[in-house]
Amino acid sequence: MKIRMLVGGPPGAVLHDRPWPAEGSEVDGLPTTVAAHLIASGVAEEVTATPPGRGRKRKGDGDG
């Protein structure tokens, strides 16, 4: 699961035996349980093919 960090860690912090990524960094290769915990706690978000806010249109958007 690929995630994007929403929060930077303090100097010297580690994340699963590697330096804590900077805010906005994309991280891949973490165990799914670790990535899911970071997402659930609001520290990260899942990286998907569709950028946030560019998914499905709301009803009425783009209707003539």
Buried (B, 14 or more C-beta within 10 A) or exposed (E): BEBBBBBBBEEEEEBEEEEBBEEEEEBEEBEEEBBBEBBEEEBBEEBEEEEEEEEEEEEEEEEE
